[in-house]
Amino acid sequence: MGRRKRILYIEDETDLQWLVKHILESAGGFEVMVCASGAEGLRRMEDFAPDLVLLDVMMPEMDGFSVLRALRARPESVAVPVLFLTARAQEGNEYLALGANGVIAKPFEPSRLVEQVRAHTGELLEA
């Protein structure tokens, strides 16, 4: 098995930060860095070099759409898959039109979260 896939998770709710990190790291094959704001996530992007970004939509100061636009405007992150993890999944087509690679609805099944992250990081092909 190669190196663990790096997941940058941008979420302002501390309970969800812990839960998602725990689910993905327990599943194996993932290293998760949690950032509590969009601005922090953008600062950590270059140094962490994630294979995928998990992104909340509704956050104070900088919402998920603003973060996505900023990621797509940067050469180092333009091709990094971005999945929205949101309670507003009914707007999924809008998220995809803005450049997201997928949408996972909150509340979510842990197995579905792992499955989607693996699919977008190529883990299914390597397993």
C-alpha positions as CSV (number, residue, x, y, z in Angstrom):
1,M,0.0,0.0,0.0
2,G,1.2,3.5,-0.9
3,R,1.2,6.6,1.3
4,R,-2.0,7.5,3.0
5,K,-4.3,9.9,1.1
6,R,-4.3,13.4,2.6
7,I,-7.7,14.9,3.2
8,L,-8.2,18.5,4.1
9,Y,-11.5,18.9,6.0
10,I,-12.8,22.5,6.4
11,E,-15.6,22.6,8.9
12,D,-16.5,25.0,11.7
13,E,-18.4,22.5,13.9
14,T,-16.1,20.8,16.4
15,D,-18.2,17.7,16.8
16,L,-18.2,17.0,13.1
17,Q,-14.5,17.8,12.9
18,W,-13.7,15.0,15.3
19,L,-16.3,12.6,13.9
20,V,-15.2,12.8,10.2
21,K,-11.5,12.7,11.1
22,H,-12.2,9.6,13.3
23,I,-14.3,7.8,10.6
24,L,-11.8,8.4,7.8
25,E,-8.6,7.6,9.8
26,S,-10.2,4.5,11.4
27,A,-11.1,3.3,7.9
28,G,-7.4,3.3,7.1
29,G,-5.5,4.9,4.2
30,F,-6.3,8.5,5.2
31,E,-4.5,11.3,7.0
32,V,-7.0,14.1,7.8
33,M,-6.1,17.7,8.6
34,V,-9.0,19.7,10.1
35,C,-9.3,23.4,9.6
36,A,-12.0,25.4,11.4
37,S,-12.4,28.1,8.8
38,G,-12.1,28.7,5.1
39,A,-9.2,31.1,5.6
40,E,-7.3,28.5,7.6
41,G,-7.9,25.9,5.0
42,L,-6.6,28.1,2.2
43,R,-3.5,28.9,4.3
44,R,-2.8,25.2,5.0
45,M,-3.5,24.0,1.4
46,E,0.0,24.4,-0.1
47,D,1.9,22.9,2.8
48,F,-0.4,20.0,3.4
49,A,-0.9,19.2,-0.4
50,P,-4.2,17.3,0.0
51,D,-5.5,14.6,-2.3
52,L,-9.0,15.8,-1.6
53,V,-10.8,18.6,0.2
54,L,-14.0,18.0,2.2
55,L,-15.8,21.3,2.6
56,D,-18.7,22.6,4.6
57,V,-21.0,25.1,2.9
58,M,-22.3,27.2,5.8
59,M,-19.4,28.7,7.7
60,P,-18.9,32.2,9.3
61,E,-16.8,34.8,7.5
62,M,-15.9,32.7,4.4
63,D,-18.6,30.2,3.2
64,G,-17.8,27.0,1.2
65,F,-18.6,28.6,-2.1
66,S,-16.0,31.3,-1.5
67,V,-13.4,28.7,-0.5
68,L,-14.2,26.6,-3.6
69,R,-13.8,29.6,-5.9
70,A,-10.4,30.4,-4.2
71,L,-9.3,26.8,-4.6
72,R,-10.2,26.7,-8.3
73,A,-8.3,30.0,-8.9
74,R,-5.0,28.6,-7.6
75,P,-2.7,26.5,-9.8
76,E,-1.8,24.2,-6.9
77,S,-5.4,23.3,-6.1
78,V,-7.3,23.7,-9.4
79,A,-7.3,19.9,-10.0
80,V,-7.8,18.8,-6.3
81,P,-11.2,17.1,-5.9
82,V,-13.6,19.0,-3.6
83,L,-16.6,17.3,-2.0
84,F,-19.1,19.4,-0.2
85,L,-20.3,17.8,3.1
86,T,-23.5,19.7,3.8
87,A,-27.0,19.7,5.2
88,R,-28.0,21.6,2.0
89,A,-27.5,18.7,-0.3
90,Q,-30.7,19.5,-2.2
91,E,-28.7,22.2,-4.0
92,G,-26.2,19.6,-5.2
93,N,-26.4,20.6,-8.9
94,E,-25.5,24.2,-8.0
95,Y,-22.4,23.0,-6.1
96,L,-21.3,20.8,-9.1
97,A,-21.8,23.7,-11.5
98,L,-19.5,25.8,-9.3
99,G,-16.7,23.2,-9.7
100,A,-17.3,20.7,-6.8
101,N,-16.7,17.1,-7.6
102,G,-19.5,15.8,-5.4
103,V,-21.9,16.4,-2.5
104,I,-22.4,14.3,0.6
105,A,-25.5,15.0,2.6
106,K,-25.5,15.5,6.3
107,P,-26.4,13.5,8.2
108,F,-24.4,10.8,6.5
109,E,-23.7,7.2,6.9
110,P,-20.0,6.6,7.8
111,S,-19.7,3.9,5.2
112,R,-21.0,6.3,2.5
113,L,-18.5,9.0,3.5
114,V,-15.6,6.5,3.3
115,E,-16.9,5.2,0.0
116,Q,-17.1,8.6,-1.6
117,V,-13.7,9.8,-0.3
118,R,-12.1,6.6,-1.6
119,A,-13.8,7.0,-5.0
120,H,-12.5,10.5,-5.4
121,T,-9.0,9.8,-4.2
122,G,-8.5,6.7,-6.4
123,E,-8.4,4.4,-3.3
124,L,-10.9,1.9,-4.9
125,L,-8.5,1.4,-7.8
126,E,-5.5,0.7,-5.6
127,A,-7.2,-1.5,-3.0
